[in-house]
Amino acid sequence: MRTAVIFIAVALCFVLADKAHAQRVLPGMQGLQITGGMVDGIWSKDNRNESGYYFGTAMATYDKNANKWVFGAEYLRRDYAYESGSIPVEQFTGEGGFYYNFLSSRGKAVFFFIGASALAGYETANHGEKLLYDGATLQNDDGFVYGGAITLEMESYITDRVVLLLRARERAMFGSSISRFRFQAGAGIKIMIK
């Protein structure tokens, strides 16, 4: 009896193997993603007054051929060393972009994307305060910023509804009185909702 059960179980494994796959990245599928990471390098004790971070949320909608459209918002903060402290520069931006799937695994578990996005938002230096703690005056102005980003992103399915994201991104923001280019490296998670 035990031999028959083992034989039937093994036979079912071979019969059902490679027949059922989860349906992933079909046109119209949507996912809500949350990402975060470092800006312009990795934080350490030595450069804590010159480090930065970002976090954002976005909605991704898949198109045919596993490509996707991404619309979201992002907060970015970068500190600049000044005497014994630092001066924070913050950007609040909205994003809209297209991500092209250029490589995926055979089992549709890992996807690689390259994306181009348009960005627009607001930048503020030192929370809008012009006068610094030592009496110096900050010459940088707050204001509207716009530009774009090129993103390299990897998606890896943990389950059929939960996706791990790894990304590297270069932003070019015009209208900034501080710095035009920013590099971001980070990770995130996406929950498939539709």
Secondary structure, 3 states (H helix, E strand, C coil): CHHHHHHHHHHHHHHHCCCCCCCCCCCCCEEEEEEEEEECCCCCCCCHHHCEEEEEEEEEEECHHHCEEEEEEEEEEEEEEECCEEEEEEEEEEEEEEEEEEEECCCCCEEEEEEEEEEEEEEEEHHHCCECCCCCECCCCCEEEEEEEEEEEEEEECCCCEEEEEEEEEEEEECCCCCCEEEEEEEEEEEECC
